[in-house]
Amino acid sequence: MNIVILGAGAIGRLFGVYLGRGGHRVTLVDPDPTIVDAIHEHGLGFMQQGGTDPDAIASVPARAVLNAGEIRETELTLLAVKSFDTLTAVQSASHLIGDGAPILTLQTGLGNLEQLERVVQRKHILGGFTFMAAATLGPDTVRQGGLGKTYLGEISGPISERVELLARVFTESGLICTPVERIVGRLWCKVIVFSAINSVSAILQVKNGHLLESMEAVTLMKRLVDEGRQVAEAHGIDLVFPDLYELLFDACRRTRQNISSMLQDILNGHRSEIQAQCGALVRYGEQAGVAAPTQQTMVDLVKLMEKKAAGTWAKEEGR
């Protein structure tokens, strides 16, 4: 299968590795010329979970381009950019999306589906998310950060033939992939859980597993989950996973040695997805008249950390 991946971050690279090893033709799109040049020259580098030896990095063939306009056609587009880049990425790739060539979002955030529908028809959009974890190493390499399931589904309606086909493609490439109904409710569950994991780990600057070692951290994460659940219920969201606490603890255990994506962004001086996770839950709460003060506090703290990491802290005149 000819597959385009929008975004060559950790998840984009990880799925590129698996699909490339599965025999599919993978092209990644990223605006960073350093990343594109490295992948173009070396392919994708892959290090197993827990690996540290540079000699153990395996190479997987892949192409990379700066702009999706350089690509003429594909059979599947995977959306793996940060939420704040969704609209720009999809606009650049809109000519690739249509009958027989859907776009599948793998993002952890709320509001991305609405952004997609501003550019492409709803019938061409598939929902998805993954509990796989990864970290980037250099411009072309990714290290597995934790194993987990990937879920695919139609935005509404039953499981379709195209979803079953893509699930088989992913599974045969080594991913644990399940076609499901109620994908939107499942996505909300993940966002609620990872709004807690990502924000708390970013503020404490610890690996995911360390969050379970402190009662105060566990209590804070449970409070964030509770607020997220209340917001979802106020909007009538079908929360498929019955026990969000267990989902939270399981995610922390499975990725115990992983540095969360939000913490990676803070450490690298990059903009995080706090607004698409905690911030989105605050906004949805406001719409329904449900307060989410702990989620708002995490937004404020992470945004302050972003400013500090980017060197823009207290730059106002006279300070």
C-alpha positions in Angstrom: 0.0 0.0 0.0 1.1 3.5 -0.8 0.9 5.5 2.5 1.6 9.1 3.3 2.3 10.2 6.9 1.8 13.8 7.7 4.2 14.6 10.5 7.6 13.0 11.2 7.5 13.2 15.0 7.7 10.2 17.3 4.4 8.6 16.4 4.7 9.4 12.7 8.1 7.8 12.6 7.0 4.8 14.7 4.1 4.0 12.4 6.4 4.6 9.4 8.8 2.0 10.8 6.1 -0.6 11.3 4.4 0.0 8.0 7.7 0.1 6.1 8.8 -3.2 7.7 5.4 -4.5 6.6 6.4 -3.9 3.0 4.4 -0.7 2.4 5.7 2.3 0.6 5.9 5.1 3.2 6.4 8.8 2.5 6.6 11.2 5.5 5.8 14.9 5.2 7.5 17.4 7.5 8.4 21.0 7.2 11.8 20.6 8.9 14.5 20.2 6.2 16.9 18.6 8.6 14.4 15.8 9.3 13.5 15.4 5.6 17.1 15.3 4.5 18.1 12.8 7.1 15.2 10.4 6.3 15.7 10.9 2.6 19.4 9.9 3.0 19.2 7.2 5.7 15.6 6.1 5.9 14.0 5.7 9.3 16.1 4.5 12.2 14.5 2.3 14.8 15.6 1.4 18.3 13.8 -1.2 20.4 12.2 -0.2 23.7 14.9 0.4 26.3 17.7 0.4 23.8 20.7 2.6 24.2 23.3 1.2 21.8 23.6 3.2 18.6 24.9 0.1 16.8 21.5 -1.6 17.5 19.6 0.9 15.4 17.9 -0.8 12.4 17.2 1.1 9.2 13.8 1.0 7.5 13.3 2.4 3.9 11.2 5.5 3.7 10.9 8.7 1.7 10.4 12.2 3.1 9.3 15.5 1.5 8.8 19.0 2.8 5.3 19.5 1.4 2.5 17.2 0.5 2.1 19.1 -2.7 5.1 17.1 -4.0 3.1 13.9 -3.8 0.7 13.0 -6.5 -1.3 10.2 -5.1 -1.7 7.8 -2.2 -4.0 5.1 -0.9 -4.0 6.3 2.7 -3.0 9.5 4.5 -2.1 9.2 8.2 -2.4 12.4 10.2 0.3 12.5 12.9 1.0 16.2 13.4 0.5 18.2 16.5 -3.0 19.4 16.9 -2.1 23.0 16.3 -0.7 22.1 12.9 -3.8 20.0 11.8 -5.4 22.6 9.5 -2.2 23.6 7.7 -1.2 19.9 7.2 -4.6 18.8 5.9 -4.9 21.8 3.6 -1.6 20.9 2.0 -2.7 17.3 1.5 -6.3 17.8 0.5 -5.6 16.8 -3.1 -4.6 13.3 -1.9 -7.8 12.6 0.0 -11.0 11.3 -1.6 -12.8 8.1 -2.6 -10.5 5.1 -2.0 -7.9 7.3 -0.3 -9.1 8.3 3.2 -7.3 10.3 5.9 -6.9 8.6 9.3 -6.1 10.8 12.3 -3.9 9.3 15.0 -3.8 12.4 17.2 -4.4 12.6 20.9 -6.5 15.7 21.2 -10.0 17.1 20.9 -11.0 19.4 18.0 -9.0 17.7 15.3 -12.0 16.1 13.6 -13.7 19.4 13.4 -10.6 20.9 11.8 -10.5 18.0 9.3 -14.1 18.6 8.3 -13.3 22.2 7.4 -11.1 20.8 4.5 -12.3 17.4 3.5 -15.7 15.6 3.4 -16.7 13.7 6.5 -17.0 10.4 4.5 -13.3 10.5 3.7 -12.2 10.8 7.4 -11.4 7.9 9.7 -10.9 8.2 13.4 -8.1 6.5 15.3 -5.7 6.6 18.1 -2.9 4.6 19.6 -1.5 3.6 23.0 1.9 3.0 21.4 4.6 5.3 22.8 7.8 6.5 21.3 10.5 9.1 21.5 12.5 10.8 18.7 16.3 10.3 18.6 18.0 12.8 16.3 16.4 13.8 13.0 15.5 10.4 11.6 15.4 7.8 14.4 12.7 6.7 16.8 12.8 4.6 19.9 9.9 2.4 21.0 8.6 3.8 24.3 5.9 1.3 25.1 3.6 -1.2 23.4 -0.1 -0.7 23.2 -3.2 -1.2 21.1 -4.3 1.0 18.1 -8.0 1.5 17.4 -9.5 2.5 14.1 -13.1 3.3 13.3 -15.6 5.3 11.2 -16.5 8.6 12.8 -20.1 7.3 12.9 -21.7 4.1 12.0 -20.7 0.4 12.1 -17.3 -1.0 11.3 -16.8 -0.7 7.5 -14.8 -2.8 5.0 -12.2 -0.1 4.7 -11.6 0.0 8.4 -11.3 -3.8 8.6 -8.8 -3.7 5.6 -6.7 -1.0 7.3 -6.7 -2.9 10.6 -5.4 -6.0 8.8 -2.7 -3.9 7.1 -1.6 -2.5 10.4 -1.8 -5.9 12.2 0.2 -7.7 9.5 2.8 -5.0 9.9 3.2 -5.8 13.6 0.9 -3.3 15.2 -1.8 -4.5 17.6 -4.8 -3.0 15.8 -8.5 -3.4 16.4 -11.4 -2.1 14.3 -14.1 -0.7 16.6 -17.3 1.2 16.7 -17.8 4.3 18.9 -14.4 5.7 18.1 -15.2 9.2 19.2 -16.1 8.0 22.7 -12.9 6.0 22.9 -10.9 9.0 21.8 -12.4 11.1 24.6 -11.3 8.4 27.1 -7.8 8.5 25.9 -7.7 12.3 25.9 -9.0 12.5 29.5 -6.4 10.0 30.7 -3.5 11.5 28.9 -4.5 15.1 29.9 -3.5 13.8 33.3 -0.4 11.8 32.4 1.1 14.4 30.0 0.5 17.5 32.0 1.6 16.1 35.4 4.7 14.4 34.0 5.6 17.6 32.2 5.3 19.7 35.3 7.1 17.2 37.6 9.6 16.3 34.7 9.5 12.6 35.5 8.9 9.5 33.4 5.4 8.1 33.2 5.9 5.2 35.6 7.2 7.5 38.4 3.8 9.2 38.5 2.5 6.1 40.3 5.1 6.3 43.0 3.6 9.4 44.7 0.2 9.5 46.3 0.0 13.2 45.6 0.7 12.7 41.9 -1.9 9.9 41.7 -4.5 12.1 43.5 -3.8 15.0 41.2 -4.2 12.8 38.1 -7.4 11.3 39.4 -8.8 14.7 40.0 -8.0 15.6 36.4 -9.7 12.4 35.2 -12.7 13.2 37.3 -13.1 16.6 35.7 -12.6 15.3 32.2 -15.3 12.6 32.9 -17.7 15.3 34.1 -17.2 17.4 31.0 -17.7 14.3 28.7 -20.9 13.3 30.5 -22.2 16.8 30.2 -21.8 16.6 26.5 -23.4 13.2 26.3 -20.2 11.5 25.2 -20.3 7.7 25.2 -17.2 6.9 27.4 -16.6 3.4 26.2 -13.9 2.4 28.8 -15.9 1.9 32.0 -12.9 2.4 34.4 -10.8 5.5 33.5 -8.7 5.1 36.6 -7.6 1.6 35.5 -6.9 3.0 32.0 -4.8 5.7 33.6 -2.8 3.3 35.8 -2.3 0.8 33.0 -1.0 3.5 30.7 1.5 4.6 33.3 2.7 1.1 33.9 3.0 0.2 30.2 5.0 3.3 29.4 6.8 3.5 32.8 10.2 4.2 31.2 8.8 6.6 28.6 9.1 10.4 28.7 5.7 11.7 27.7 5.2 13.7 24.5 4.4 16.8 26.5 7.5 16.5 28.6 9.6 15.9 25.4 8.2 19.2 24.0 9.1 21.1 27.2 12.6 19.7 27.3 13.2 20.5 23.7 11.7 24.0 23.9 8.8 23.2 21.7 5.1 24.1 21.9 3.1 21.3 23.5 -0.4 20.1 22.9 -1.7 21.3 26.2 -4.5 23.3 24.5 -5.8 20.2 22.6 -5.9 18.1 25.8 -6.4 20.0 29.1 -7.3 23.2 27.3 -9.9 21.4 25.1 -11.6 19.9 28.2 -11.8 23.3 29.8 -13.4 24.8 26.6 -15.9 21.9 26.3 -16.6 22.3 30.0 -17.4 26.0 29.6 -19.8 25.2 26.8 -21.7 22.9 29.0 -21.5 25.0 32.2 -19.1 22.5 33.9 -16.1 23.9 35.7 -12.7 22.2 35.2 -10.4 24.3 37.5 -7.7 21.7 37.8 -7.5 21.3 34.1 -7.2 25.1 33.7 -4.4 25.2 36.3 -2.5 22.6 34.3 -2.9 24.7 31.1 -1.5 27.7 32.9 1.4 25.9 34.4 2.4 24.1 31.2 2.2 27.3 29.2 4.5 29.0 31.7 6.9 26.2 31.4 6.8 26.5 27.6 7.7 30.2 27.9 10.6 29.4 30.3 11.9 26.6 28.1 11.7 28.8 25.0 13.5 31.7 26.7 10.5 34.1 26.5 10.0 34.3 30.2 9.5 37.8 31.6 10.6 39.6 28.4 8.3 42.5 28.9 9.9 45.9 28.9 11.1 47.1 32.3 11.3 43.6 33.8 
